[in-house]
Amino acid sequence: MRRVFYSLLFAVLGPAAFAQQRSVSITIDDVPNVRLYEASGYSSGLLQKLDSLNLPVAIFINEGRLKENKAFDKNKALLRNWVSREYITVGNHSYSHPNYGEVGLEAFKDEVLKGEELTRKMARNAGKKLEYFRFPFNAMGKDSSEQVRMQQFLTAHHYISTPFTVESEDWIYTQLYEKALKEGKPDEARAIGNRYVDRSLMHFNYFDSLATAVTGRPVKQIYLCHDNRLNTDFLPVLIQKLKEKEYRFISLTEAMKDPAYSLPVYYYGNAGFSWVYRWMKDTGQRRSAMRAEPGDAETQRAFEAMTKDNK
């Protein structure tokens, strides 16, 4: 019943939501991908693509990634290259990407502080502030008490906790994409990349409509993706498709000025889903909306089969 209600609501609100120009901030987690950097002959294809796109981007850095191989000095230079780009806003994503709800308050505090040691100096040298933090897995704590304590810690250290509204599980698609490339199946890899773009566009449509239904007006979206080979090859394609839909690309700072990001949050668990769901006070409506979110059963089955084969 609720699914029918939301379908009707989206049908009514959809045209109104799109009457105004839509906007989105692109944010990239798990920067820098040093294994891909090494495999690519110490060249970041994603950074090169972003250089040519002429749009603002925010990145969220895991400094622990710099030690994932033996090329620490080269990896540090790569991070400096990311931070120094004028169009890039810099954020902390913790040192080693733990789940706050699993490691607890004190361990996670250490992760936040350890995760800024190099980045803060690089940002300062580039004339930038390090003021944004994003929780790994978007897991903000097991309950309201944990969430309040960590928010107090972040505020004391001059961090803004960074939400997202749209993501399309690129971490699943990229593993299937890498597998196809490794097996010498370029056509299959291309199909996976195109499906990622198509599903992402469906998610944008869905969350544009849902955000309008929840807030009563269009919301400046924040898109979450990751530093990986899939986005190296297909994020520019997705961005072009969004341009064709007349999206305006804005900085994270501009997106965060949207009053929606000051709305009360009614979810106090550790799951990492969209902030649009978190703004929904009625638990039943939230669950109904989550069930109505576009899925990709084919990709999910392929991922599960791959995971099973790798065990």
N, C-alpha and C positions, 0 to 999 in steps of 0.2 A: 504493500500500500504506500509506504513512504517512498519507495523507488518511483512509483507512478507520480507521486506528488512532486518529487524533485525533477522528473523528466518534464512535467508540465511547467514547472517554475522556470526551468532553463529555457524552454521554448519561448516563454513569454518575455523573459528578461534578456535573452541572448541578443537580439537586435539593439536593445537599449544600451547594453554593456559595450557593444562594439561601435556605437554611434560616436563616441569619443575616441581619440587616438589612444591605442594601447601602448604601454611602455613596460620595459623589462630591464633589470640589471643582471648581467651575466656574472656568476661567481663560480670559481673553480677551486675545488678542495684537493688536498693531498699533493700540494706543490712542494718541491720539485720531484718529478718522476725520474730518479737518477738511473734506474735500470734501463729505461727506455732511452735516456740520454746516452748512456754507454753503448747500448746496442746500435744506436744511430750515429756512431762515430763522434760522440761528444758534440752533438747538435740537437737542439730542441726544436723539432718541427712545429709543435703547438705554439711556442713563443714566436716563431717566424711567421706563422699564419696570422696570429693576433696582431703582429706588427703591421700587417698589410690591411687589416680590417677597419682601422680607424674608429674604434669604439671603446668606451670605458669598460674595464674589467676589474673585478676584485678577486684576489687570490688568498687562500688560507693555507698556511705553511706548517708542515711537520718537519722541524729541524732534524729529527731523528733519521729521516730518510737520507740525509747527507752521508750517513755511515753504513748504508746498505750495500756498498761495495768498497773497494780499496782506493777509489779515486776521490778522496775527500777534498783535496784542494780544487780539483776541477768542478766537483759538485758545489763547493762553496762559491766558485766563480759563476756557476749557473744560477744559483740563488741570487747573487748580486745582480745579475743581468735581469732577472724577473723584477726584483725590487726597484731597480733604477728606472724602469720604463715609466715615462710620464703619465701614460694612460692607465696605469695599474694602481689600484688601492690595495694596501697590504694588510693582511689579517693573520692572527695566530690561531692555529688549529690543534694546539698542544704539541708536546715533543714527540710522543710515540703513538698517538691515536688510540688511547685506551677509552673504554666505556666508563663514564663517570659513575653510573649507577652500579657498576660492578667493582670498581677499585676504591670508592669511598672518597670522602672530602679531603683528607690530608694528602693522600697520594695524588689526587687530582690537582690540588693547589701546586704541588711540586711540578707537575706536568705543564701547567700554565706558565710558570716562571722559567722553567728550563727551556720551554719552547720559544722564548722571546730573546734569548741571549744574543744570538747573532743577528736576528731579524731587526731588533730594535736599533742596533748600531747601524746596520745597513740602511734602514729607513731614515734615520736621522741624517746620515751622510747624503741621502737623496732628497733631503728637504721635506720628508714626510713624517706623519705621525703613525704610530702603531696603536690603533684605537679600537679595532674590531676583533672579536673572538667568536669562533664557531665551535660548538661542541662536536667532537667526533661522534658519528652515528646520529647526531642531533639528539643525543640522549642527555637530558638535562637533570637527571636525578630520579630516584625511585618514588619520591613523594614530595609534597609541597614543602616540607621542612628542609629536605636536602636541596631543593631548588632555590629556596630563599637564601640559605647559607652561601651557596656558590654564587648567586647573583650579588650578594653583599661583598663577597671577595672580589669579584670581577669589577664592580663599581669602585671599590677602594683602590684598585690598580688601573683605573681609568679605561676600562674596556667596555665596549658596547656589545652585548650578546646579539649575535646575528642570526635572524630567522631565514627561512626560505618559504616560498609558496608553491613552486613547481619543480619537480624533478622526475626523471623517467627511467630510473634504475640503469643508468649507463654502465654501472659496474658489472651488471649481468651481461649486457650486450658486448662489452669489451672483451670478456673472457671467451665468449663464443667467436668473436671476431678474430682474436689472436689465434685461437685454435684452427680456424679455417685458413688463416694465412700460413700458419706453421705447417699445415697439411698440404699446402700448395693448391688451395681451392679459392682462387681470387673471385670467381663469380659468386660463390657462396658467401664469402666475406663481404662483397659489395651488397648482396641482398640483405645481410644482417645490418650493415650500416644504414641502408635505405629504410629498413624497418624501424631502426632506432629513430631516425629523423621523423618518419611518419607518426610513430607513437608519441614522440615528443610534442608534435603539433597537436595531436589529439588531447594531450594533457594540458597544453596551453588553453585550448578551447574550453576544456572542462573547468579548469580552475579560474579562468576569466568569468565564466558563468556562475560558478559556485561562490566566488568571492563577491560578485555583485549581489547574489541572493542573500549572502550572509551580512554584508555591510551596507547594502542599499545603493552601491555605486561601484564603478570600476576601481580596481586596486593596482598600484604600481607593483608588478610582479618581481620576484627575486628567483632566478633560475639557478639551481644547484647542479653542477656536473663535476667531472674529475679530470685530472691531468693523466691522460692515457692515450694510447694509439688510436682508439676509436674517435675520440674528439679531435685529435690531430688531423684526421682525415675527413670527419663529418660534421664537426661543430661549425665550420664555415658554411657548409651546406644548410644546416639548420638555421643559421643566422640569416642567410640569403632568403630562405623561405619565410622567416619572420618579417624580414623587410618587405617582402611581397605582400604580406598581410598588414603592412603599414604600422608595424611596431616601431616605437622610438626606443633607442638604446640609451640608457641613463646610468649614471654612476650609482654605486651602492649608497653613497651619502644622500643623493637625491631621492632614491627609492625609500630610504628609511624616514624621510620627512613625511611620507604618506601617513595620515592619521590612523590608518588601519593598524600600523605597527605599535600603536599605543593602546590598542584595545585590550580589555581583560583577556587573559588566557584561562580557559576552563578545563584544561587537561593537565594532570599532575603526575602522570606516569613517565616511564623511561623510554617509550617508543618514539621513533624519530620521524613522525609523519608531518605533513604540511601544516603550516601555521593557520591556514584557512580552516582546517578541521579544529584546531585548538581554540579558535574564536567562537566555536559553536557550543552554546551552553547546554543544549539538550543532547544527552548522551545517545538516545535512540536516533535522533536525526543525524548525529555525527556518524554513527555506525552505518546508517542507511546511505549517507553520502559516500562513505568509504567503499561500500559494496558497489556503488554505481560508478566508481572511478574506472576509466578505460584500462583494460588488461591486455595481456598478450600471451595467451595460453600456449601458442606454438613456441615462443621463445622460452617460456618457463619450463615447458617439457624438455626442450633441448638442453637447457641449463641443468636441470635435475638429472638427465641422462648422463651428461658430461661429468657432473659431480660424482655420480654413482660409479662411473667407469674409472675415476681417478682414485677411488678408495682402495 
